[in-house]
Amino acid sequence: MSEKKKVGLALGGGGARGFAHVGVLKTLEKYKIPIDYISGTSIGALIGALYSAEPNAKKLEKEILQTDWEQFFDYTFPQKGLIKGEKIESFLKKRLGDLKFDQLKIPLFITAFDIENKQEIIFNKGDVAKAVRASISIPGIFIPVENNGRILVDGGLTDLIPTEILKKEGADIIIAINVDSAKERKNPIKEEAVCVKGKKQIPGVIYTISKSLQVMGAEASMAELNSDKADFVVNLKLGDVGTLDFKKIKETIKKGETASRESIEKLKKMTENNPFKDFIEQIANISILKEVSKNINKVTSEKCEK
């Protein structure tokens, strides 16, 4: 009898675009594709934590739609970051309490980045809310988080879709959710630099940072996924939804649901057990082992005769 394949789900970063993860979770639940591990960075860490604590995608969607996410933007003088993060910390504590990783219903791995030691940090024990707060600390926007003497920022800085940890933990199949699949950067063009002041208005700092992160995220995601670190990638084309565009959450969730539904047949085939195929593979392995054993015995026998 073949063992059930273990499925790992990697939830990438992308700010408000990451709410599309909820739509994907709804689809996976609807078609009964079980998730054995979840990894997440930035918004993926937030969604992953909420879902791992209570695996109910419809309930999670309802909660997210009822939450005013822009209320958590407690702006401050930009010495360490534009947003203090105290309000989002309060929300996380209220929602997750003192929940520890070993109390979650689905094993969870959250990534952050130690900017002083230039090292990726993976949380899988301790306080879940603290780990999420560290992972969502977008550099320049949120004030970084201190933990065990480390200064931590958004895990997506170097690993936008954390897949490797799932493989190390024993996932047989890794599904990566990419919310930045559209190629943001167009082909370069030549242009003249002029001294005349133009009429186009310079956008605010939030808009500039948001768009910059979106472009960098798209490039990083493609580079990450092109290295074949996932068995299946759900690419979500979210159009004009920006990194800090929290007014389109309902639309974003729907797009995630629609895109993942288009891939559901492939996902089902990939995650379903195939006893006959497993049996054939086992027979092949036994044959190989017999052949190896035969050769070892032959070599040993020859050495003894000498």
C-alpha positions in Angstrom: 0.0 0.0 0.0 1.5 3.3 -1.0 1.9 6.2 1.4 0.1 9.4 1.0 2.1 12.1 -0.8 3.0 15.0 1.5 2.1 18.4 -0.1 3.9 21.6 0.8 2.5 25.0 -0.1 4.8 28.0 -0.5 3.1 31.4 -0.2 5.1 34.3 -1.7 5.3 37.9 -0.8 3.7 40.8 -2.6 1.9 43.1 -0.2 -1.8 43.5 -0.9 -1.4 41.2 -3.9 -0.8 38.4 -1.5 -4.5 38.2 -0.5 -4.9 36.2 -3.6 -3.4 33.3 -1.6 -6.8 33.1 0.2 -8.5 32.4 -3.2 -6.0 29.6 -3.9 -6.7 28.1 -0.4 -10.4 28.2 -1.1 -9.9 26.2 -4.3 -7.6 23.6 -2.7 -10.1 23.1 0.0 -13.0 22.8 -2.4 -11.3 20.1 -4.4 -10.0 18.4 -1.3 -6.3 18.8 -1.9 -4.7 18.4 1.6 -1.8 20.6 2.7 0.8 19.0 5.0 3.2 22.0 5.2 3.0 25.7 4.6 5.9 28.2 4.2 5.4 31.9 3.8 7.2 35.2 3.6 5.8 38.7 4.1 2.0 38.7 3.3 2.4 34.9 2.6 3.6 34.5 6.2 0.5 36.4 7.5 -1.9 34.3 5.4 0.0 31.1 6.2 -0.2 31.8 9.9 -3.9 32.6 10.0 -4.7 29.5 7.9 -2.4 27.2 9.8 -4.0 28.2 13.0 -7.5 27.5 11.7 -7.6 25.8 8.2 -10.9 27.3 7.0 -10.5 29.4 3.9 -14.0 30.7 3.7 -13.9 31.9 7.3 -10.5 33.4 6.7 -11.8 35.2 3.6 -14.7 36.6 5.6 -12.4 37.9 8.3 -10.0 39.5 5.8 -12.8 41.3 4.0 -14.2 42.6 7.3 -10.9 44.0 8.3 -9.8 47.6 7.5 -6.2 46.9 6.6 -5.3 50.6 6.0 -6.0 51.3 9.7 -2.7 49.5 10.5 -0.7 52.2 8.7 0.6 54.1 11.7 2.8 56.5 9.9 5.8 58.0 11.7 8.8 60.3 10.9 10.8 58.2 8.5 14.0 57.7 10.6 13.7 53.9 10.8 10.6 53.3 8.6 7.5 55.0 7.3 5.2 52.8 9.4 5.8 51.9 13.1 4.0 48.6 12.9 2.5 48.9 16.4 -1.1 48.6 15.1 -0.4 45.5 13.0 1.4 44.0 16.0 -1.7 44.6 18.2 -3.9 43.0 15.5 -1.6 39.9 15.3 -1.5 39.5 19.1 -5.3 39.9 19.3 -5.8 37.4 16.5 -3.1 34.9 17.3 -2.6 35.5 21.0 0.4 33.7 22.4 0.1 30.9 19.8 3.2 28.9 19.4 4.3 27.1 16.2 3.9 23.7 17.7 0.2 24.5 18.4 -0.6 25.2 14.8 -2.8 22.6 13.0 -0.5 22.7 9.9 3.3 22.9 10.3 4.4 26.4 9.3 7.7 27.9 8.3 8.1 31.7 8.2 11.1 33.5 6.7 12.7 36.8 7.6 16.1 38.3 6.8 18.8 39.4 9.2 20.1 42.6 7.5 23.2 42.9 9.7 24.5 39.3 9.1 23.0 39.0 5.6 21.3 35.7 6.5 17.9 34.2 6.0 16.1 33.3 9.2 13.4 30.5 9.2 11.0 30.5 12.1 9.3 27.2 13.0 9.2 27.5 16.8 8.3 30.2 19.3 5.8 33.0 19.0 3.9 33.0 15.7 2.8 36.6 15.9 6.3 37.8 16.4 7.6 35.8 13.5 4.9 37.2 11.2 5.6 40.8 12.3 9.3 40.2 11.4 8.5 38.7 8.0 6.2 41.6 6.9 8.8 44.3 7.7 9.2 45.6 4.2 12.5 47.6 4.2 11.9 51.4 4.2 8.2 51.0 5.0 7.9 49.1 8.3 10.3 49.6 11.1 12.5 46.4 11.4 12.0 43.9 14.2 14.6 42.9 16.8 14.7 39.2 17.8 17.5 37.5 19.7 19.9 40.3 18.9 19.1 40.2 15.2 17.6 43.0 13.2 15.0 41.5 10.9 13.2 42.6 7.8 10.9 41.1 5.2 11.9 37.6 4.3 11.1 38.3 0.6 14.3 40.4 0.4 16.2 37.3 -0.7 13.6 34.5 -0.9 10.3 35.7 -2.2 8.7 32.3 -2.5 10.2 30.0 0.2 10.2 26.5 -1.4 13.5 24.9 -0.2 12.5 24.6 3.4 9.5 22.5 2.4 11.7 20.1 0.5 14.1 19.8 3.5 11.1 19.1 5.8 10.0 16.2 3.6 7.4 17.5 1.2 7.0 15.2 -1.8 5.2 17.8 -3.9 5.8 21.6 -3.6 3.2 24.0 -4.9 4.4 27.6 -5.2 1.9 30.5 -5.4 3.4 33.4 -7.3 1.4 36.7 -7.1 3.9 38.5 -9.2 3.8 36.4 -12.4 3.4 39.3 -14.8 6.6 40.6 -16.3 6.7 44.2 -15.0 9.8 45.4 -16.7 9.5 46.3 -20.3 12.3 46.4 -22.9 14.8 49.3 -22.5 14.6 52.3 -24.8 17.0 55.2 -25.5 15.9 58.7 -24.5 17.4 62.2 -24.3 17.9 63.9 -20.9 16.5 67.4 -21.0 16.7 70.3 -18.6 13.2 71.6 -19.3 10.8 71.0 -16.4 8.0 68.7 -17.4 4.3 68.9 -16.5 4.0 65.4 -15.1 3.5 65.4 -11.3 5.9 63.5 -9.2 4.1 60.8 -7.2 4.2 60.4 -3.4 6.7 58.2 -1.6 4.2 55.4 -0.9 3.3 55.1 -4.6 7.0 55.1 -5.6 8.0 52.5 -3.1 4.9 50.3 -3.9 5.6 50.3 -7.6 9.3 49.7 -7.1 8.7 46.7 -4.9 6.2 45.3 -7.4 8.8 45.4 -10.1 11.5 43.9 -8.0 9.1 41.3 -6.7 8.2 40.2 -10.2 11.9 39.9 -11.2 12.8 38.0 -8.1 9.9 35.6 -8.4 10.7 34.7 -12.0 14.4 34.1 -11.1 13.3 31.9 -8.1 10.8 29.8 -10.0 13.0 29.4 -13.1 15.4 27.4 -10.9 12.9 24.5 -10.7 12.5 24.7 -7.0 8.7 23.9 -7.1 6.9 21.0 -8.7 4.0 23.1 -9.6 3.6 26.9 -9.9 0.3 28.7 -9.8 0.9 32.1 -11.5 -1.5 34.8 -10.6 -1.8 37.7 -13.0 -3.3 40.4 -10.8 -3.2 43.3 -13.3 -3.1 46.7 -11.7 -3.3 45.6 -8.1 -0.5 47.3 -6.4 1.7 46.2 -3.5 -0.1 48.6 -1.1 -3.5 48.5 -2.8 -5.7 47.3 0.0 -8.9 48.6 -1.6 -9.0 45.7 -4.1 -8.8 42.8 -1.7 -12.1 41.2 -2.7 -11.1 41.3 -6.4 -7.7 40.0 -5.6 -9.0 37.0 -3.7 -11.4 36.2 -6.6 -8.5 36.3 -9.1 -6.6 33.9 -7.0 -9.5 31.5 -6.8 -10.1 31.7 -10.6 -6.5 31.2 -11.6 -6.0 28.2 -9.3 -9.2 26.6 -10.5 -7.8 26.6 -14.0 -4.9 24.4 -12.7 -6.9 22.2 -10.4 -7.0 19.1 -12.7 -3.2 19.1 -12.9 -2.9 19.6 -9.2 -5.3 16.7 -8.4 -3.4 14.3 -10.6 -0.1 15.4 -9.1 -1.2 15.0 -5.5 -3.3 11.9 -5.8 -1.8 8.6 -4.9 -1.3 6.1 -7.8 -0.9 2.6 -6.2 0.0 0.9 -9.6 2.7 3.5 -10.4 4.1 3.2 -6.9 4.1 -0.6 -7.1 6.0 -0.5 -10.4 8.5 1.9 -8.9 9.0 -0.4 -5.9 9.5 -3.4 -8.1 12.1 -1.4 -10.1 13.9 -0.4 -6.9 13.9 -4.0 -5.7 15.4 -5.1 -9.0 18.0 -2.4 -8.9 18.9 -3.4 -5.3 19.2 -7.1 -6.3 21.5 -6.2 -9.1 23.6 -4.0 -6.8 23.7 -6.7 -4.2 24.7 -9.3 -6.8 27.6 -7.1 -8.0 28.8 -6.5 -4.5 28.7 -10.2 -3.7 30.6 -10.9 -6.9 33.3 -8.4 -6.1 33.6 -9.6 -2.5 33.9 -13.2 -3.7 36.6 -12.4 -6.2 38.6 -10.6 -3.5 38.3 -13.5 -1.1 39.5 -15.9 -3.8 42.6 -13.8 -4.4 
